[in-house]
């Protein structure tokens, strides 16, 4: 018949009782969208009903089911092997024998001692006793190293202890050390400059501790100078009264703050102990001759070792 245009094959296959409305564009969009869009749009596509008498089973379309909000919210899976408990998480993993509990208490008592000494250093600095405050900071460094060593030796290392140690370090080394330095710089530099430098130390210490908690650990090097070492350097510098101007001391404090958040590798104490013995004789003899100059040279050499190691690993 002239003028007759046959319908497309896909239109001839479309039945009148099909739950899909006619139109290739809409059907193609539904096929590309996947099952998630069908759940959101509340669309359920059933098979076509056969004609009566065909002898086949009639499959009715699936009923409409309302979609709740909880089915669309992704749920993060629990870690593999993690036991889900309705009660509180135990602070000490493993068996809870009286001996292990006593060791756990001793380790955390060292951490709390470091925290208490940090607060005492702040109180002494506020009263003007800067030297005694610096001694309290050195004691904080001692207890901070002691709790970690005891935890590893007693085998009571726990996530709770790690978080306790980090919070105590922030109080003792991120807050107490800047307060002691601010009290020691009083009268030598403008108060605003001293406050800015000490605030920088506190902020960099917080960044350093947070980064340490979420970063993978390296058994050989630190990523940046640790807060414990910075606090020890500041405390010893205040205690021995370095013959430097206030501006030079403030510049050194700022340099230490940026060294904490740097990405340069710094050797750990365990690697420094393994150095040749003749290298240890130099600072010992220098300390007998001029302890202040020797202290400044050792600190400057350690700070310079980070960029040198970084350059060495970069070219290898």
C-alpha positions in Angstrom: 0.0 0.0 0.0 1.4 3.3 -1.0 2.2 5.7 1.8 2.2 3.0 4.4 5.2 3.0 6.8 5.5 -0.2 8.8 6.0 0.2 12.6 9.3 -0.5 14.1 9.8 -4.1 15.3 10.2 -3.0 18.9 6.8 -1.3 18.7 5.2 -4.4 17.3 6.5 -6.5 20.2 5.1 -4.1 22.8 1.9 -5.5 24.3 -1.0 -3.4 25.6 -0.8 -4.9 29.1 2.9 -4.2 29.5 3.7 -2.3 32.7 6.3 -0.2 30.8 4.9 2.7 28.9 5.8 2.9 25.3 8.9 4.8 24.2 12.5 3.6 23.4 14.1 6.5 25.2 12.4 5.9 28.5 13.1 2.2 28.4 16.7 2.7 27.5 17.2 5.1 30.4 15.7 2.5 32.8 18.0 -0.2 31.5 21.0 2.0 32.0 20.0 3.1 35.5 20.1 -0.4 37.1 18.2 -1.8 40.0 18.9 1.1 42.4 16.9 3.5 40.3 14.1 1.0 40.0 13.9 0.8 43.8 13.9 4.6 44.1 11.2 5.0 41.5 9.2 2.0 43.0 9.1 0.3 39.6 8.6 -3.5 39.5 8.6 -5.1 36.0 6.8 -8.4 35.7 6.7 -10.9 32.9 4.1 -10.7 30.2 0.9 -12.6 30.8 0.4 -15.5 28.3 -2.8 -16.0 26.5 -5.4 -18.2 28.2 -5.2 -21.8 27.2 -1.6 -21.8 26.4 -0.8 -24.3 29.2 1.9 -22.2 30.8 1.9 -20.8 34.3 1.0 -17.1 34.6 3.6 -15.0 36.5 2.0 -12.0 38.0 3.9 -8.7 38.3 5.8 -8.2 41.5 3.9 -6.1 44.0 5.0 -2.6 44.8 7.2 -2.3 47.9 7.8 1.0 49.6 11.5 1.9 49.9 12.5 3.1 53.4 15.4 5.5 54.0 17.4 2.9 55.8 17.7 0.8 52.7 19.3 3.6 50.8 21.9 4.6 53.5 25.2 2.8 53.1 26.4 0.9 56.2 30.1 0.6 56.8 31.0 -3.0 57.3 32.7 -4.1 60.6 36.3 -5.1 60.4 36.9 -8.7 59.6 37.1 -10.8 62.7 35.9 -8.0 65.0 33.4 -9.2 67.6 30.4 -7.0 68.1 29.6 -6.5 71.7 26.8 -4.6 73.4 28.8 -3.9 76.5 31.8 -1.5 76.9 35.0 -2.3 75.1 37.7 -3.6 77.5 40.6 -1.2 78.1 43.1 -4.1 78.3 43.0 -6.6 75.5 43.7 -10.2 76.3 43.2 -12.1 79.5 42.5 -10.1 82.7 44.6 -11.7 85.3 45.5 -9.8 88.5 49.2 -9.6 87.4 48.3 -8.1 84.0 45.9 -5.7 85.5 48.6 -4.5 88.0 51.1 -4.0 85.1 48.4 -2.1 83.2 47.8 0.2 86.2 51.6 0.8 86.6 52.0 1.8 82.9 49.0 4.2 83.0 50.2 5.6 86.3 53.4 6.7 84.5 51.3 8.3 81.9 49.3 10.2 84.5 52.5 11.2 86.3 53.7 12.8 83.1 50.4 14.6 82.8 50.6 15.8 86.4 54.1 17.0 86.1 53.1 19.0 83.0 50.4 20.8 84.9 52.9 21.4 87.7 55.3 23.0 85.2 52.5 25.3 84.1 51.7 26.4 87.7 55.4 27.0 88.5 55.9 29.0 85.3 52.9 31.2 86.2 54.5 31.8 89.6 57.8 32.8 88.0 59.9 29.7 89.0 61.0 28.9 85.4 64.0 26.7 86.3 61.9 24.4 88.5 59.2 24.3 85.7 61.9 23.2 83.2 63.0 20.4 85.6 59.3 19.2 85.7 59.4 19.1 81.9 62.5 17.0 81.9 60.7 14.7 84.4 57.7 14.6 82.0 60.1 13.4 79.2 61.4 10.6 81.5 58.0 9.3 82.4 56.8 9.5 78.8 59.6 7.2 77.7 59.1 5.0 80.8 55.5 4.2 80.1 56.1 3.1 76.6 59.1 0.9 77.6 57.1 -0.7 80.4 54.1 -1.3 78.2 56.2 -3.2 75.7 58.1 -5.1 78.4 55.0 -6.1 80.3 53.1 -6.8 77.1 50.1 -4.6 78.0 50.2 -2.4 74.9 46.6 -1.3 74.1 44.8 1.3 72.0 43.6 2.9 75.3 47.2 3.3 76.4 48.2 4.8 73.1 45.4 7.4 73.3 46.2 8.2 76.9 49.9 8.7 76.0 48.9 11.0 73.1 46.6 13.2 75.3 49.3 13.4 78.1 51.9 14.4 75.5 49.6 17.2 74.3 49.3 18.5 77.8 52.9 18.2 78.8 54.7 18.9 75.6 52.1 20.8 73.5 50.9 23.1 76.3 53.3 23.1 79.3 56.5 23.5 77.2 55.2 26.6 75.4 54.0 28.1 78.7 57.5 27.6 80.2 59.2 29.1 77.2 56.8 32.1 77.2 57.7 32.7 80.9 61.4 32.4 80.1 61.2 34.9 77.2 59.3 37.4 79.3 61.1 40.8 79.2 63.5 39.8 76.4 61.1 40.0 73.4 57.7 41.7 72.9 54.9 39.8 74.6 53.0 39.5 71.3 56.0 37.9 69.5 56.6 35.4 72.4 52.9 34.5 72.4 52.8 34.0 68.7 55.9 31.7 68.8 54.6 29.6 71.7 51.2 29.3 70.1 52.9 28.0 67.0 54.7 25.3 69.1 51.3 24.3 70.6 49.6 24.1 67.2 52.4 22.1 65.5 52.5 19.7 68.5 48.8 19.0 68.0 49.3 18.4 64.3 52.3 16.2 65.0 50.5 14.0 67.5 47.4 13.7 65.4 49.4 12.7 62.3 51.4 10.2 64.4 48.2 8.5 65.5 46.9 7.9 62.0 50.2 7.3 60.1 52.0 4.0 59.7 54.9 3.5 62.0 58.5 3.2 60.9 60.9 1.4 63.2 64.0 3.4 62.0 63.0 7.0 61.5 60.6 9.6 62.8 58.7 11.7 60.3 59.6 15.1 61.7 61.1 15.8 65.1 59.0 14.2 67.9 57.3 16.4 70.4 59.1 14.7 73.3 62.5 15.7 71.9 61.3 19.2 71.2 60.1 19.6 74.8 63.4 18.2 76.1 65.4 20.7 74.0 63.2 23.6 75.2 63.5 22.5 78.8 67.2 22.0 78.7 67.7 25.4 76.9 65.7 27.1 79.6 67.5 25.3 82.4 71.1 26.0 81.2 70.2 29.6 80.2 71.7 29.7 76.7 73.8 32.9 76.1 71.5 34.0 73.2 69.4 37.0 72.7 65.7 36.8 73.0 65.2 37.2 69.3 67.6 34.3 68.6 65.8 32.1 71.2 62.4 32.9 69.6 63.8 32.0 66.2 65.0 28.7 67.5 61.6 28.0 69.1 60.0 28.7 65.7 62.4 26.4 63.9 61.7 23.6 66.3 57.9 24.1 65.8 58.2 23.7 62.0 60.6 20.8 62.5 57.8 18.9 64.3 55.5 19.0 61.3 58.1 18.6 58.6 58.4 15.4 56.5 62.1 15.0 56.9 63.3 11.6 58.4 65.0 11.8 61.8 66.8 8.9 63.3 65.3 7.3 66.5 67.2 7.0 69.7 67.8 3.3 69.1 69.7 4.1 66.0 71.7 6.9 67.6 72.9 4.5 70.3 74.4 2.2 67.7 76.6 5.0 66.4 80.4 4.4 66.6 81.8 5.1 70.1 84.1 7.8 68.9 81.2 9.9 67.8 79.9 9.9 71.4 83.2 11.0 72.7 83.0 14.4 70.9 79.8 15.6 72.7 81.1 14.2 76.0 84.4 16.1 75.8 82.6 19.2 74.5 80.1 19.1 77.5 83.1 19.1 79.8 84.6 22.2 78.1 81.5 24.3 77.3 78.1 22.5 77.8 76.1 25.4 76.4 78.0 25.5 73.1 78.0 21.7 72.9 74.2 21.5 73.4 73.6 24.1 70.7 75.9 22.2 68.2 74.3 18.9 69.0 70.7 20.2 68.5 71.7 22.0 65.3 73.4 18.9 64.0 70.3 16.8 64.7 68.0 19.3 63.0 70.2 19.3 60.0 70.3 15.5 59.8 66.7 15.4 58.6 67.2 17.4 55.3 70.5 15.6 54.7 68.9 12.2 55.0 66.0 13.3 52.8 68.5 14.4 50.1 70.4 11.2 50.4 67.4 9.0 49.9 66.1 11.2 47.1 69.3 10.8 45.0 69.6 7.0 45.6 
